[in-house]
Amino acid sequence: MTALLIPLEAEGPYFGQGVELEGRAYRLDFRWNTRTEQWVIDVFDGGGASLVTGVRGVINVPLLQKYGLREDLPPGELFLLDSTGQDLEATLNDLGSRVELVYLPAADL
């Protein structure tokens, strides 16, 4: 299994960053939802076109699975993982530190 740790540079309640997954460029935007106290993720292609919006950032849950096998999405899967092993959900201040974003390539699914 060759999981890829995607370093996140959280800069407050909203930030975005580019990432290359299996040879394709994507942009991931992260928004803190104050009502649900949860991170929400939007995925864009390398050209800036929106692919999926409003993905709830839940620990240990495949984030893209519900969108099925789509040619425009990364072929693998994204997960948020608690690096302490306690499986606590991400808070406003620990996404990118205690809670890490990991990509599992399609070949490892």
N, C-alpha and C positions, 0 to 999 in steps of 0.2 A: 504494500500500500504506500503510495507516494503522495501524501497530503501536502499541499502548499499553504504555508502560513502567509496570509496577506496582511502586512503591517498596516495598521490604521493610524492616521494622525488626526485624532478627534480634536476639533477646534470649536468647542461649544456645542450648542444644541442642533447645529446644522453644518454639515461639511460634505464634501465630495472628493473623490479621487479616481484617477485612472488606474486600470489594472489590465494586464495581458493574461488571458486564460486560454491555454491550448492554441496559441498562435493568433488569437483574435483580441482586438482591443475593446474594452468596455469601460464605462464610467459608472461608479456606484455612488449614489447620494444617500446620506444618512440623516434622518430627521428625528428629533426627540419629540414624542407625542406626550404633552403634559397631562392630557386627560386620562390616558391609559398607562402613563408612566412606562413607556416602552419605545424602543428604537424602531423606526420604520425605514425600509430600504427601497430605493428606486433603482432600476437597472436600465442603462442606456447603451446603445451600440457606440462604436468608435466615432461615428459621425454625429452623435448627439441625439439620435432618434430614440424616443422612449420605447422600451421593450416591455417592462412590467413596472407597476407602481404600487406602493402601499404594502409591500411584503413585511409582515410582522416579524421582528427579530426575536425569535424564541430560541432558547438554548436547546441544543441537541436535536433540532428538527430540520429536515432538509428544506431549505428556504425556497428552492425553485421547483420542487417536485410537483406541486399542484398545477404547474403550467404545462406539464407534459413535455414530450420530446419535440422541441421546436428548433428549426434550423437557425433562428436568429439569437437564441439563448446559448449560454455556455453549455457544452455537451456534458459536463460533469455536474457536481453539486456543491453548493455553498452551505456551510454550517457555522453557527456561533457556538463556541465552546468555552466553558468556565475553566480557566487554567488551574484553579485550585482543586478541581475535582468535586466541588460541592454542588454543582449544577444550579447555581443561583443565577437568576436572570440579570441581564445587564442593567446598570443604572446610568443615569446621565453622565456620571463621572468616570466610569470604568470600562467603557467600550474602547478597545485597543490596548488596554493594559490587562486587567484581570480577565476580561472577556475578549477572546480572539476570534477573528474571522479566518476560516479554513476552507480551502477549495480541494475537493476530491475529484481528480480527473475521471473521465468517462471509463477509461480502461480499468479503473479500480472499483467501479460500482458493482 
